[in-house]
Every structure is written in structure tokens, then in C-alpha cells.
Amino acid sequence: MTKIDDQLAILSRLDRFSKRFSLISSLEELAASVEEVLDDLLEIESSGLYLYDFQEKRLKLLVAKGFTREERAEADKTAMERHPGYVFRTGEVLHIPDTENDPGDISKSSNRSFIVRSRLYMPVFNGVEPVGAFGIVSSQKNRFNEKYQVILSFICNFAGAIYANLLINAEQKKAHDRLAATTIRLETLIKNLQAGILVEDQDRRIALINKSFCRMFGIPVEPDLLMGSDCSDSAEQSKPLFTNPVSFVKRIELILKEKKPVTGEELELVDGRIFERDYIPIFLQGKFLGNLWQYRDITTRVLSAKDLQKATAEAQSANTAKRTFLANMSHEIRTPLNAVIGLSRLMRDTRMTPKQKDLNDKLLTSGETLLGIINEILDFSKIEAGKVDIEAIPFDLNGLLDRVCRFLSPLAEEKTITLSVQSDMETSLAVIGDPARLQQVLVNLVNNAIKFTADGSVTLTCSRVREGDGKVALLFAVTDTGIGISDENLENIFEKFKQEDESITRIYGGTGLGLAISRQLVSLMGGDLAVESKKGKGSRFFFTLELDMADADLLIGTNRKIFIEPDVLKGKNVLVAEDNTFNQFIAKSILEKWNINVDTASNGQEVIDLVRTKTFDLILMDMQMPVMDGFTATEIIRREILLQIPVIALTAFATKEAVDKAMKSGMSGYITKPFEEETLYSQLLTAFGIKPHYISENIPDPKPLIPKADAKGVLYDLSKLNDLFDNDVNEIIESIRQFVEVTPEDATTLFLAYDQGNMDAVAKAAHKMKGSLELFVSGNFLSTIRLIHEYARDNENPGKLHKLIAYLKVHLPILFLQLKEKAEALKEN
């Protein structure tokens, strides 16, 4: 039953309730009003108003009549799982007159202190969707009639409308608070910005201005005092500050007329400052509200940019100058160096005394060393410029390792240290990579190791790290027992032009570029060159490369030395264009050895004159010549005279640009001076379309081989005698006889002087023996007598000198016996 049976009285109470609802401004007031009208109109034991919290996403119990503290907490916690949640989700009225006869068993109920026999739940709507649920329960069955439902529905509708309004007001307040906070922060930010900010309203009155703007334009007033001031004449007042005042004013007038955003305009001031200006017109829903101007002082940035631009230009100029210098150095040094090396090689083919041959060999070695230094510098320049391309061609890995060892073995033998190669590849391993660059790196590392090792060994190792999917990862390492590197210098050992200290350069020589070049080449091949070292204990340089494996059949024909057959080119007519007389002579001498008819020209114009009157099969063309260079001459030959004869560039320029220029001018080949005879021969064969033959194809050597000291147990090496006497067996036999007769006496003198501790006499005897031994031995034996002479002369390394003397005492008698046997064998043949 309701507390009031009079219908008019009920309506009057509800009307009064509805009027009070319009004054509600909080959930607490809403809860109090609902509780009041319920107590006034309805006789109920327990009721609950649940409203949905959109932040926590659950129903919250707002009004709880007839609940204990524990029941209220449990009901609030489980509302979404029980009857209130069901009504909220479905928006349907739930009326259970008798809970004992509830066939739907809609949901579980919360625990109550009395037995609930009837229930009535109404959804709370905000006008469109449910925002909560209102429930009343009783211990009597069939307690709630239709009147209860009408009154409860009325209350729920009002509660829902008020709740929706409260939510809207709360969101608006939050938005307002956020806007106010943002506005305050924005104003604070603008006021403290380094950039000058000016905001004008639609009538060009100041709405906001900061201190930076006043400071930049020299306005001696606090920003707050300028609020509301007219800005119409501001441009006219400020124009004396700018180098182009008329343009400054006209530009502002145009900007205000167009009302389009402007960014990054630069303005120069008479005091040297530079401002950057932005403009943004302020619109809201299509309505113009004002202007925002921003000025930034970019003087430092612009000046820094100009300084950087100048520095960059100077650096580029320096790089250009460096490249030009290197190119010129290449040409200017290579040209005379070509003469030195070429003449030395030609002298090898002449009859010389042993002393002359020794001096010539030293001259050739020095020239080739100088060439190596030049190539090293140019190599580094190309790497720095990013102009080094890594090839991908098949090669035999074991063959490459053997070549490195053979190439550097004489150097190791001279220092009486052991050089060895260790590889876990028992047979040839065909891989794809750049064999020339890999060999360059390994030669560099092994050469360094030998250079910095006075006693002990140098070992080149190669081992598989992993293998699969057609690839093999290989670990290369060069280990020595040399002087080592200190910990503090391990960091910069790979820097260009760097060695551990200046004394290293003085003692051992070198450019300091070798390791820098090696590391960059290894990097280009996909690896990383690293080092482990202990001062005084030795070093280990190592890197890993992953290479594609190749079919071994691809190696057929590679790594073979070309066989020079003089008669193949007999009768060919070749024109040598070279302005350097020595280089002319060298090229002419080599070509004439191969029975080629040679004409010479000293400049490009002479070449043009000759080819117009005489027929040539090929031209060797220098690039840089007086009167007319090789490029121009070649272009005339191709485009005017219309000759297609091969033109091979023969030049001291070794840069990629020079090669490209040569090919564009119409040249068909390229040889860098100084050149090897085999290189020139190979180029000629290619130009004439002649198939080369190789030593590996069993082409007989034109000279019979005299056994060298490379057979097991053989100490002598008669190749020098063979060259000296041009295979005259009688001369060789006579030389052996005299050597075996005279040398034992010199050896006795040496050993006696050593036993007496007379180092001067030891040095003299060793020097005398060295001159004759150089014709009969090589390798370790020759290194031994040379080092005995050096150590005795300088009175140093007594420990090593003792070992060398002992070696000589043991092996000299064996050498004499072997030479006697060889002489007898030559007599019989």
C-alpha cells in the first residue's frame, strides 16, 4: 500500500517533488530527494537507486534504504551481476510478485537480513538509454501493485533526467577547467617565449604581447601596459629598424590584405640582426578574429650556417685540391719511377758482374717499394672517396694463401724468422669474392708482422667458422711474436697516418696507412678487422668474411702465369707515344725483344701526323703530353681520321677518373706505369685477338732450369749462375770448382776470428764470403751470411750471431759436398 490513498494528494506530492528536482546540482542532493519522496509516498522495507558510473564502467548504489553496512557494500560491488544489472542492460521492468515462484530465475540476489518474497525493479532512463536501475523489495509476496509501478516510474524518469544533466554539467565544468588551465599555460608560455609574439584582434588592437617582442623591437614598456593599444601604425613606426624599410611596410600591408599564413620570411635589420617572421590569420568557424605575428632572432643560426657553408666549401676545395695533387703526384712520380723500374728490369737481361747484379736488384727493390707506397696513398684516397668496388669472382682460397706466403717468404728468410700458413682446407676451396683485395689485406698484415718481428715466427691461419646454404664463413688471422702494441695504442692503431709512436716510423718506415686501408677493405668485403696484442709479446690481427662457395670447375684457367712467346707478335707495327725519353726507351726495348717494329712519337700531334702517313697495328698512348695530349689525339683518330686500330693508354695516372676519361675518348685498354712485362704482353694479345698460353699448360721454359735450393736437402741455388753465363755449363762447372777451393779458407778465417772475439775480422771475412755465396745460395743460407756480416759489423745481437755461426759451421761442408756432386753430374751430361 501507499502511505497516501488520495490520488490528488499523491499527484500534489509528485508535483512538488518535480519542482525541487530542477534545483538539484549534485548526486548527493539527488539521492536525498529520492529518499524523501519514497518515504513520503511509499511504504517499503528496502529500496536501492543504482546509477551507472561512466568512468568506472559499473553500477553504483546511490540510495540504500533497509541495507546493513555489509549488505550495502556487497550490493554495490555485485550490482552488475544481479537484478539491477539485468534491468540496466535490458531497459525492461522486472517484477517478481513471489520469489518462490520465479520460473525465469533471472539472476542471483544479494544476501539480505530478511527473506525477500517480492521484487520490483525499474530502469532509469536519461530520455534515450538506460543510465541505472531502481529497485524495491519486500518480505511479503504480491506486495507491489500497479500504483507502485507508476509512482516508481515517475521518480525514475525524473532521476534519470537530472542525472544526465549532472553528467553534462560535470563534463562542461571539466572542459572549462581544462580550457582555463590551458589558457593560463599558453599565456605563460607565450609571455616567456624567446620568440616575439604579437596577437591582434580583428580591429588590430593588441590582445596579447610578450616581453621578447618588446625587447626585439626596442619598445621600452611592459607588455601588460600595451594591451588594447592600436597596432595600425606599428609597421610605420618600426620601419627604421630594417635595411629595406619601404619593403617592410608594404609586405605587412599585403599580408594583412591576403590573410594567408606566412612562414620563415627573413628580414635584415640595420644593426646586423636577422629576424624570421611567421604570420597566422585567426579564424573561428569562418569568422576572422585577428592576427598572430611571430618574430625570431636567427642571427646566430644564419651566421653559423654561413660559416658552415664557407667551411664546407673550403673542405670541398681542399678535397678537390687533394685529389688533384694525388693525381698529379701519381703522374709526376710514376713517370720517372717507370724509367727506374723499367731500366732495372731491362738490365736483368744483360750480362752483369755479381756485384752489378746485386746493386741492380737493390735498385729494383727500392723502386718497387716506392711504387708500393704511392699505390698505398692512392688506394686510401680512392677508399675515402668511395670509389673502390669489390669484385665477386671465383678464386682458389688455398692458392691465394700460398701466394701470400711465397711472396713474403724472402723477407722472412732475410730476418731468419719462420713464416707459415695454416689452413683447415685440405684441398682447394673455390669461393666467390675479391681475391685481389683479400690478398692485398693479407699481404699487408703479414708484411707488417714480419717487419715488427725480430725473432720467432709469423703465422697466417685460415679456418672455417661455419658452413651452409652455399656459404662459408672464414676466420683469417695473422699472428706474430713481435714487439706487440701497448693497450693505450690499440684504440688508434687503425687510424690513418698513425703508428704506435714516431720512433716506429723512424725505425721501421711505412706511411701509417696500411692498417687503415686494410680495415676499410675488410669492411667493404663485409668483415671487421680487429687486433689482440701484448706489448713485447706479439700481436694477432684477425677478421671473418662470409663468402659464397663456387664450383671448383670455375677455377680452371685462373691464377696462371702468362707465358711470353716472342715470335707470336713478330712483325707487328706499334707506335709508342711518350714524351719521356726514358719511358720511350723502356717501352721500345721491351717491344723489340718480342720482335715488334716500333715507332715513337713525343706528343699527340706527332701521333696524328704519323697515323696519316703510316699504317700501325696498335698505339701505346700516353695521356699527358705537350702540344696535344693523348685524349685529344685518340678522339681525332676515332672521329676525324676514322681509324679503329687499338689504342692502349700507357700512363702514370692511376685514378678512376683518368680511366673513365680514357675509355670515353675511344681508348680500348689501359696500362698503369710502371708496368710489368706480362701485363703489357697480355694487353697486346687481347688487342690482337690472340689466345694466350700459360705456364701451367706445360709450355717449355726457353732456358734449362738449374736446380735451386728448394728441393729437400739441397742447399745450393745455381739460377744466378745460369743467368750470368747464359746456360754455359762449362763456365758453371769452373765457377763451382773455384768456389769450393777458395771458400773453405775464407770460412776458416771467419770462424777463427769469431772464436777470438774479433768482430771486425768476422765482419771482413763475412763480407768477402757474402760476395761469392750470393752466386751459389739463396734463402736461409744467404740470409745467414748477410746477418753475420751485419751483426759483426755493428757489434750487436751476440746471441743470434752465435746461432748463425753455428749454422754456418754445420752447413758449409754439406754445401761444398753437394756442389762437387752437382759439378760431376753436369760433366756427365
Secondary structure as GFF3:
##gff-version 3
##sequence-region A 1 829
A	DSSP	alpha_helix	7	21	.	.	.	ID=ss1
A	DSSP	alpha_helix	27	41	.	.	.	ID=ss2
A	DSSP	beta_strand	46	53	.	.	.	ID=ss3
A	DSSP	beta_strand	58	65	.	.	.	ID=ss4
A	DSSP	alpha_helix	69	77	.	.	.	ID=ss5
A	DSSP	three_ten_helix	79	81	.	.	.	ID=ss6
A	DSSP	alpha_helix	83	90	.	.	.	ID=ss7
A	DSSP	beta_strand	94	96	.	.	.	ID=ss8
A	DSSP	three_ten_helix	99	101	.	.	.	ID=ss9
A	DSSP	beta_strand	118	125	.	.	.	ID=ss10
A	DSSP	beta_strand	130	138	.	.	.	ID=ss11
A	DSSP	alpha_helix	146	192	.	.	.	ID=ss12
A	DSSP	beta_strand	196	201	.	.	.	ID=ss13
A	DSSP	beta_strand	206	209	.	.	.	ID=ss14
A	DSSP	alpha_helix	211	216	.	.	.	ID=ss15
A	DSSP	three_ten_helix	223	226	.	.	.	ID=ss16
A	DSSP	alpha_helix	234	238	.	.	.	ID=ss17
A	DSSP	three_ten_helix	239	241	.	.	.	ID=ss18
A	DSSP	alpha_helix	245	258	.	.	.	ID=ss19
A	DSSP	beta_strand	262	268	.	.	.	ID=ss20
A	DSSP	beta_strand	274	284	.	.	.	ID=ss21
A	DSSP	beta_strand	287	297	.	.	.	ID=ss22
A	DSSP	alpha_helix	299	348	.	.	.	ID=ss23
A	DSSP	alpha_helix	354	384	.	.	.	ID=ss24
A	DSSP	beta_strand	393	396	.	.	.	ID=ss25
A	DSSP	alpha_helix	397	414	.	.	.	ID=ss26
A	DSSP	beta_strand	418	423	.	.	.	ID=ss27
A	DSSP	beta_strand	430	433	.	.	.	ID=ss28
A	DSSP	alpha_helix	435	451	.	.	.	ID=ss29
A	DSSP	beta_strand	457	468	.	.	.	ID=ss30
A	DSSP	beta_strand	471	480	.	.	.	ID=ss31
A	DSSP	three_ten_helix	487	489	.	.	.	ID=ss32
A	DSSP	alpha_helix	502	508	.	.	.	ID=ss33
A	DSSP	alpha_helix	514	524	.	.	.	ID=ss34
A	DSSP	beta_strand	530	534	.	.	.	ID=ss35
A	DSSP	beta_strand	538	549	.	.	.	ID=ss36
A	DSSP	three_ten_helix	552	555	.	.	.	ID=ss37
A	DSSP	beta_strand	562	563	.	.	.	ID=ss38
A	DSSP	three_ten_helix	566	569	.	.	.	ID=ss39
A	DSSP	beta_strand	573	577	.	.	.	ID=ss40
A	DSSP	alpha_helix	581	593	.	.	.	ID=ss41
A	DSSP	beta_strand	597	601	.	.	.	ID=ss42
A	DSSP	alpha_helix	604	613	.	.	.	ID=ss43
A	DSSP	beta_strand	618	621	.	.	.	ID=ss44
A	DSSP	alpha_helix	630	639	.	.	.	ID=ss45
A	DSSP	beta_strand	647	651	.	.	.	ID=ss46
A	DSSP	alpha_helix	656	665	.	.	.	ID=ss47
A	DSSP	beta_strand	669	672	.	.	.	ID=ss48
A	DSSP	alpha_helix	677	688	.	.	.	ID=ss49
A	DSSP	beta_strand	693	694	.	.	.	ID=ss50
A	DSSP	three_ten_helix	695	697	.	.	.	ID=ss51
A	DSSP	alpha_helix	719	724	.	.	.	ID=ss52
A	DSSP	alpha_helix	729	755	.	.	.	ID=ss53
A	DSSP	alpha_helix	759	773	.	.	.	ID=ss54
A	DSSP	alpha_helix	779	794	.	.	.	ID=ss55
A	DSSP	alpha_helix	798	828	.	.	.	ID=ss56
###
